[in-house]
Amino acid sequence: MSHQEHQQKANGRGPIPLGVVTVSDTRTTETDLNGQFLRREVAAAGHVLAFYRIIEDEPAQVATALDAAIVAGVQVLLFNGGTGISQRDTTYDALAQKLEKTLPGFGEIFRMLSWEQVGAAAMLSRAVAGVYQGMAVFSTPGSHKAVVLAWEKLIAPELAHIAWELVKTSPPSPAERGGSEESDS
């Protein structure tokens, strides 16, 4: 099945439950521009915000947020903040220990696109994505431009496809493959 066929199948599945976690020692619900932006975008796309939290950049809080999002039924979880290289930036490290599968292309493409905005500073980002207990997890820097870039250029265009890939369990039927079943005899 082609990528386009996957997307068509995925788009018919309905609203996707998403979660947003802002990692910051100083932001509040009122000052969380990234959370506000993502909540608006999720709603505008016809999806459901099933989980929202602001946490400090502490590995235990990252792990707790991951597990709480699973309990809330989140299929795609969006972290923002804590992906830099300062001593306080531990989100990447906490997630890297938890992700069961990684999507290296997300970080690679994110940094390539970031290059156009911030130049060589793009290499300081440890943006990462992967799968944790059947939930897609994306983690971006906390700058608003980074969150908008990741959402608009990478996550939103593939969101339905990503969610569908996580729940499909069996290979496509012969009809879906465009052929017929052949008998063993």
C-alpha positions as CSV (number, residue, x, y, z in Angstrom):
1,M,0.0,0.0,0.0
2,S,1.4,3.4,-0.9
3,H,2.0,6.3,1.5
4,Q,-1.0,8.1,-0.1
5,E,-3.2,5.1,0.4
6,H,-2.1,4.9,4.1
7,Q,-2.9,8.5,4.6
8,Q,-6.4,8.1,3.0
9,K,-7.1,5.1,5.3
10,A,-5.8,7.0,8.3
11,N,-7.8,10.2,7.6
12,G,-11.1,8.2,7.9
13,R,-10.5,7.2,11.5
14,G,-11.9,10.3,13.1
15,P,-10.5,12.5,15.9
16,I,-7.2,11.7,17.5
17,P,-6.7,12.1,21.2
18,L,-3.5,14.2,21.7
19,G,-1.6,15.4,24.7
20,V,0.5,18.5,25.3
21,V,3.3,18.7,27.9
22,T,5.1,22.0,28.3
23,V,8.4,21.5,30.2
24,S,9.3,24.7,32.0
25,D,10.4,25.9,35.4
26,T,8.7,29.3,34.9
27,R,5.7,29.0,32.6
28,T,2.1,29.0,33.7
29,T,-1.1,28.2,31.9
30,E,-1.5,31.9,31.1
31,T,2.1,32.3,29.8
32,D,2.4,29.0,28.0
33,L,2.2,30.3,24.4
34,N,3.2,26.9,23.1
35,G,0.5,25.1,25.0
36,Q,-2.0,27.7,23.8
37,F,-0.9,27.3,20.2
38,L,-1.0,23.5,20.2
39,R,-4.4,23.4,22.0
40,R,-5.8,25.7,19.3
41,E,-4.2,23.7,16.5
42,V,-5.5,20.4,17.8
43,A,-9.0,21.7,18.1
44,A,-8.9,23.4,14.6
45,A,-7.8,20.1,13.1
46,G,-10.8,18.4,14.6
47,H,-8.9,16.3,17.1
48,V,-9.3,16.0,20.9
49,L,-7.0,17.4,23.6
50,A,-7.1,14.5,26.1
51,F,-4.2,15.6,28.3
52,Y,-2.4,18.9,29.1
53,R,0.2,19.6,31.7
54,I,3.0,22.0,32.5
55,I,5.9,20.3,34.3
56,E,9.4,21.2,35.5
57,D,12.3,19.8,33.7
58,E,12.8,16.9,36.0
59,P,13.2,13.3,34.7
60,A,10.7,11.9,37.2
61,Q,8.1,14.5,36.1
62,V,8.7,13.6,32.4
63,A,8.1,9.9,33.2
64,T,5.0,10.7,35.3
65,A,3.6,12.7,32.4
66,L,4.2,9.9,29.9
67,D,2.4,7.4,32.1
68,A,-0.5,9.8,32.9
69,A,-0.9,10.5,29.1
70,I,-1.2,6.7,28.5
71,V,-3.9,6.5,31.2
72,A,-5.7,9.5,29.6
73,G,-5.9,7.5,26.3
74,V,-3.5,9.8,24.4
75,Q,-2.3,8.5,21.0
76,V,0.1,11.3,20.2
77,L,1.9,13.2,22.9
78,L,3.7,16.5,22.2
79,F,6.4,17.7,24.6
80,N,8.0,21.1,24.2
81,G,11.0,22.3,26.2
82,G,14.0,20.8,27.8
83,T,15.8,19.5,24.6
84,G,18.8,21.8,24.8
85,I,22.3,21.0,26.1
86,S,22.2,23.1,29.4
87,Q,22.6,21.2,32.6
88,R,18.9,21.9,33.3
89,D,17.7,20.3,30.0
90,T,16.8,16.7,30.8
91,T,13.7,16.0,28.8
92,Y,15.6,14.4,26.0
93,D,17.5,12.2,28.4
94,A,14.4,11.1,30.3
95,L,12.5,10.3,27.0
96,A,15.4,8.5,25.4
97,Q,15.3,6.0,28.3
98,K,11.6,5.4,27.8
99,L,11.1,5.3,24.0
100,E,10.7,1.7,22.8
101,K,11.1,2.7,19.1
102,T,12.6,5.9,17.8
103,L,11.9,8.0,14.7
104,P,15.4,9.4,14.0
105,G,14.0,11.2,10.9
106,F,12.0,13.5,13.0
107,G,15.0,15.0,14.8
108,E,17.0,15.1,11.6
109,I,14.4,16.9,9.5
110,F,13.5,19.2,12.4
111,R,17.1,20.3,12.7
112,M,17.4,20.7,8.9
113,L,14.3,22.9,8.9
114,S,15.5,24.8,12.0
115,W,18.8,25.6,10.1
116,E,16.7,27.9,7.9
117,Q,15.5,29.8,11.0
118,V,18.4,29.8,13.4
119,G,21.5,28.7,11.4
120,A,24.1,26.6,13.1
121,A,22.3,26.9,16.5
122,A,20.0,24.2,15.1
123,M,22.6,21.6,16.1
124,L,22.0,22.4,19.7
125,S,18.5,20.9,19.5
126,R,17.9,17.4,20.7
127,A,14.4,17.1,19.3
128,V,13.3,13.5,19.3
129,A,10.3,11.3,18.5
130,G,9.4,7.7,19.1
131,V,6.9,5.3,20.5
132,Y,6.1,4.6,24.1
133,Q,3.6,1.9,25.0
134,G,1.8,2.4,21.7
135,M,1.7,6.2,21.9
136,A,3.7,8.4,19.5
137,V,5.8,10.9,21.4
138,F,7.3,14.1,19.9
139,S,9.7,16.4,21.8
140,T,10.7,19.8,20.6
141,P,12.6,22.7,21.9
142,G,10.6,25.2,23.9
143,S,10.9,28.2,21.6
144,H,7.6,29.1,20.1
145,K,9.1,29.2,16.6
146,A,10.4,25.6,17.1
147,V,7.0,24.4,18.2
148,V,5.2,26.0,15.3
149,L,7.8,24.6,12.9
150,A,7.5,21.1,14.2
151,W,3.7,21.2,14.3
152,E,3.1,22.8,10.9
153,K,5.9,21.1,8.8
154,L,6.2,17.7,10.4
155,I,3.6,16.6,12.9
156,A,0.3,17.9,11.6
157,P,0.8,16.8,8.0
158,E,1.4,13.2,9.2
159,L,-0.7,13.1,12.3
160,A,-3.5,10.8,11.1
161,H,-1.0,8.5,9.4
162,I,1.1,8.3,12.6
163,A,-1.9,7.5,14.7
164,W,-3.1,4.9,12.2
165,E,0.3,3.2,12.0
166,L,0.2,2.7,15.8
167,V,-3.1,0.9,15.9
168,K,-3.0,-1.2,12.7
169,T,-2.4,-4.8,13.8
170,S,-2.6,-7.0,10.8
171,P,-1.2,-6.9,7.3
172,P,-3.4,-5.5,4.6
173,S,-5.9,-7.8,3.0
174,P,-5.5,-9.0,-0.6
175,A,-8.1,-6.5,-1.6
176,E,-6.2,-3.7,0.2
177,R,-3.0,-4.8,-1.5
178,G,-4.8,-4.6,-4.9
179,G,-4.6,-8.3,-5.6
180,S,-6.4,-11.6,-4.8
181,E,-5.5,-14.4,-2.5
182,E,-3.9,-17.3,-4.1
183,S,-4.7,-20.7,-2.7
184,D,-1.9,-23.1,-1.6
185,S,-3.3,-25.9,-3.9
